[in-house]
Structure formats: C-alpha cells, structure tokens
Amino acid sequence: MAVYQCPGCDYRIDTAVGDSSEGFAPGFDWDAEVPEDWFCPDCGVRDKVDFDQIS
C-alpha cells in the first residue's frame, strides 16, 4: 500500500484506506484504477503523474 500527496495543496490519498468520495475503495491499485487524467479533488492539480508518493 502507498500514500500519494498532491504537490499543490497537500491532499493525501492512502491506497490502504481509499477515498469513497472519489470512488476508490480501500486497497485500490493506484496504477491500475486511477485514470491518468484524474485530478486533485481539493485544488484541481491536473494529472496523476504530478502526485508524489510519500510512503
């Protein structure tokens, strides 16, 4: 499992916990389930590639 952080606003998404408001169940696969054009729900930073893996 991993945690990814938005570089614009520090929003974090933990793959172990998921984010039900974004449609990600606990244990989701970041690479397979998050679309490449997904953006930060808090600040709108575009592109999944911009997120930093912090753990």
Secondary structure, 3 states (H helix, E strand, C coil): CCEEECCCCCCEEECCCCEHHHCECCCCCHHHHCCCCCCCCCCCCCCHHHCEECC
